[in-house]
């Protein structure tokens, strides 16, 4: 029995090492091939700065839009279980499992010039979303919204409802309860929801390039700039990839208390 237990333990340890190596090797390959002497020069290029600023503007706007749309939805989904809520939750989760390119095609068919809503926007307001910075924001929001909603919903379900019930018993209005009790208690969860949705928006590629294109100065975000740089200079692509890795690592550091509690 002891020998069998030791054998299983060795297998488990070996599988853990293989999994860690599988995740670590691509990063080591990136770091090993990085042109460290050219990183700062590559990042300072006007087109790179332009792509970085565009990524920050669009991803922050997409995150704000996801929070605006997602918070009421998360509150509703955290309510009593029903078939309607289950169907809506499936709809919310769908962009997480769809291939990003499919999401981009779907957005084109909905908001393109000949789409379900896009045609109305063009005819009525002369405003088109595809291949514009607004299109980037919409594409990033579409893929980031589920991350905000599901993270916020999880926090809402796990919260202690006793303070809310006590306030309601004392005659507090629902709006007051939400503003003064529920939201302050949910600040750590909402911060995590904002960070994870922002990270998803910042790294979006497939839906963006399909729906908004890869136009320098208007729709070329950092992931798209990496893709474009691969065709001309791998060193520049590696340097830009390092910037995105650093940003992603920074997000994980900020979220360490939420996702990686120390015991």
C-alpha atoms as one frame of an Amber mdcrd trajectory, in Angstrom:
protein
   0.000   0.000   0.000   2.804   2.369   0.916   4.659   1.591  -2.301   1.497
   2.166  -4.312   0.891   5.474  -2.535   4.458   6.596  -3.227   4.078   5.641
  -6.877   0.907   7.692  -7.222   2.595  10.620  -5.489   5.528  10.450  -7.938
   3.135  10.393 -10.893   1.253  13.381  -9.484   4.476  15.318  -8.975   5.643
  14.463 -12.485   2.364  15.671 -13.998   2.590  18.897 -11.990   6.103  19.508
 -13.319   4.993  18.810 -16.893   2.059  21.217 -16.545   4.285  23.954 -15.084
   6.874  23.416 -17.821   4.155  23.565 -20.484   3.045  26.963 -19.197   6.540
  28.265 -18.542   8.375  27.279 -21.741   6.591  29.761 -24.066   7.432  32.598
 -21.679  11.049  31.441 -21.471  11.168  31.313 -25.262   9.853  34.881 -25.426
  12.300  36.127 -22.808  15.203  34.231 -24.344  14.649  35.731 -27.801  13.862
  39.215 -26.537  16.047  41.955 -28.039  16.561  43.644 -24.684  18.704  46.386
 -26.181  15.946  47.329 -28.616  12.902  47.114 -26.351  12.881  50.757 -25.326
  13.576  51.895 -28.878  10.744  49.746 -30.223   8.292  50.953 -27.602   9.164
  54.596 -28.315   8.306  54.353 -32.011   5.419  56.688 -32.926   3.275  53.887
 -34.345   3.803  51.786 -31.208   2.965  54.664 -28.860  -0.102  55.312 -31.005
  -1.187  51.669 -30.749  -0.557  51.597 -26.994  -2.583  54.759 -26.350  -5.384
  53.495 -28.587  -5.408  50.197 -26.684  -5.630  51.983 -23.351  -8.409  54.337
 -24.480 -10.508  51.660 -26.137 -10.025  49.016 -23.437 -10.893  51.457 -20.641
 -13.960  52.663 -22.543 -14.998  49.058 -23.225 -14.570  48.209 -19.537 -16.668
  51.204 -18.476 -19.378  50.161 -20.937 -19.207  46.566 -19.683 -19.644  47.790
 -16.098 -22.552  50.041 -17.069 -24.363  47.220 -18.842 -23.121  44.371 -16.682
 -23.794  45.524 -13.131 -27.606  45.643 -13.421 -27.486  42.341 -15.294 -25.348
  40.762 -12.557 -27.813  41.928  -9.899 -30.674  40.386 -11.858 -28.871  37.101
 -12.504 -28.045  36.800  -8.793 -31.764  36.695  -8.011 -33.900  33.571  -7.488
 -33.291  30.826 -10.032 -35.604  30.624 -13.035 -35.551  29.290 -16.576 -35.305
  32.826 -17.953 -32.241  33.551 -15.830 -30.634  30.288 -16.920 -31.169  31.126
 -20.589 -29.803  34.654 -20.138 -26.779  33.287 -18.269 -26.076  30.990 -21.218
 -26.330  34.004 -23.525 -23.915  35.953 -21.294 -21.431  33.078 -21.254 -21.567
  32.471 -25.006 -18.947  35.118 -26.015 -16.483  33.403 -23.672 -16.631  30.122
 -25.610 -17.154  31.439 -29.136 -14.056  31.723 -31.323 -13.230  35.457 -31.368
 -13.398  35.554 -35.161 -16.962  34.212 -34.999 -17.779  36.992 -32.524 -16.403
  39.503 -35.022 -18.489  38.074 -37.851 -21.583  38.149 -35.626 -20.897  41.787
 -34.751 -20.569  42.618 -38.443 -23.919  41.007 -39.177 -25.520  42.957 -36.333
 -23.771  46.341 -36.532 -22.329  46.379 -40.058 -23.717  48.683 -42.720 -26.083
  45.926 -43.846 -26.592  44.487 -40.370 -29.653  44.249 -38.183 -28.912  47.528
 -36.401 -25.986  48.914 -38.378 -28.092  49.826 -41.401 -30.440  51.869 -39.217
 -27.502  53.691 -37.603 -26.023  54.620 -40.969 -29.324  55.696 -42.544 -30.606
  57.618 -39.523 -27.440  59.119 -38.058 -24.758  58.584 -40.721 -22.802  56.662
 -38.099 -21.061  53.367 -38.808 -19.264  51.216 -36.252 -17.134  48.834 -38.366
 -13.527  49.859 -39.017 -13.628  52.723 -36.510 -12.349  53.213 -32.965 -15.950
  52.873 -31.781 -16.006  49.483 -33.446 -12.936  48.501 -31.416 -14.735  49.507
 -28.212 -17.845  47.529 -29.149 -15.822  44.418 -30.049 -13.803  44.591 -26.827
 -16.915  45.189 -24.735 -18.646  42.193 -26.327 -15.905  39.798 -25.259 -15.218
  41.476 -21.882 -18.816  41.819 -20.684 -19.220  38.139 -19.648 -16.135  38.338
 -17.428 -17.527  41.346 -15.592 -21.032  39.912 -15.226 -20.013  36.454 -13.993
 -17.415  37.813 -11.559 -19.854  40.361 -10.145 -22.651  37.795  -9.968 -20.433
  35.444  -7.987 -19.755  38.169  -5.453 -23.429  39.048  -5.215 -24.385  35.435
  -4.557 -21.725  35.015  -1.867 -22.445  38.260  -0.001 -23.874  38.397   3.508
 -27.482  39.521   3.106 -28.129  40.138   6.805 -27.149  43.839   6.797 -29.442
  44.423   3.790 -32.317  42.620   5.497 -31.786  44.616   8.691 -31.794  47.896
   6.759 -34.972  46.882   4.934 -36.615  46.055   8.265 -35.737  49.547   9.503
 -37.460  51.078   6.492 -34.534  51.841   4.169 -35.413  52.164   0.511 -33.973
  49.619  -1.978 -31.875  52.299  -3.690 -30.405  53.328  -0.340 -29.639  49.726
   0.581 -27.815  49.126  -2.697 -25.875  52.403  -2.562 -24.866  52.321   1.125
 -24.639  48.627   1.958 -24.488  46.338  -1.087 -22.041  48.228  -3.326 -19.521
  49.120  -0.559 -19.485  45.470   0.538 -18.906  44.405  -3.071 -16.004  46.771
  -3.781 -13.318  44.011  -3.785 -15.421  41.852  -6.110 -16.284  44.775  -8.384
 -12.615  45.771  -8.526 -11.732  42.232  -9.595 -14.552  42.252 -12.177 -13.262
  45.527 -13.624  -9.682  44.300 -13.760 -10.444  40.956 -15.377 -12.773  42.517
 -17.959 -10.193  45.231 -18.702  -7.496  42.586 -19.166  -9.750  40.698 -21.586
 -10.539  43.873 -23.510  -6.879  44.901 -23.657  -5.831  41.539 -25.095  -8.681
  41.127 -27.590  -7.579  40.302 -31.142  -9.927  38.155 -33.240 -13.195  40.054
 -32.832 -11.385  43.390 -33.191  -9.572  42.600 -36.429 -12.724  41.053 -37.938
 -15.143  43.802 -36.946 -12.902  46.889 -36.784  -9.998  45.962 -39.038  -6.299
  46.675 -38.550  -6.033  50.333 -39.541  -3.039  52.217 -38.181  -4.080  55.139
 -36.049  -7.745  54.211 -35.720  -8.194  50.491 -35.003  -4.693  49.004 -34.628
  -4.446  48.135 -30.947  -1.384  46.568 -29.315  -2.312  42.919 -30.083  -2.907
  43.913 -33.705   0.372  45.834 -33.728   2.154  42.643 -32.610   0.497  40.764
 -35.454   1.488  43.437 -37.988   5.051  43.576 -36.655   5.489  39.824 -37.158
   5.280  40.392 -40.902   8.029  43.025 -40.941  10.252  42.574 -37.889  10.048
  39.738 -35.353  12.188  41.721 -32.910   9.592  44.475 -32.750   6.823  41.903
 -32.282   8.749  40.315 -29.404   9.324  43.714 -27.778   5.635  44.585 -27.998
   4.736  41.153 -26.650   6.930  41.831 -23.626   4.978  45.022 -22.955   1.700
  43.093 -22.988   3.186  40.372 -20.758   4.272  43.047 -18.276   0.787  44.598
 -18.280  -0.837  41.183 -17.783   1.545  40.352 -14.932   0.730  43.688 -13.324
  -2.986  42.903 -13.484  -2.395  39.553 -11.783  -0.405  41.272  -9.038  -3.286
  43.661  -8.436  -5.724  40.747  -8.278  -3.557  38.482  -6.119  -5.673  38.951
  -2.990  -8.859  38.046  -4.874  -7.598  35.056  -6.867  -4.558  33.899  -4.898
  -5.343  34.119  -1.170  -2.409  33.254   1.072  -3.188  30.585   3.630
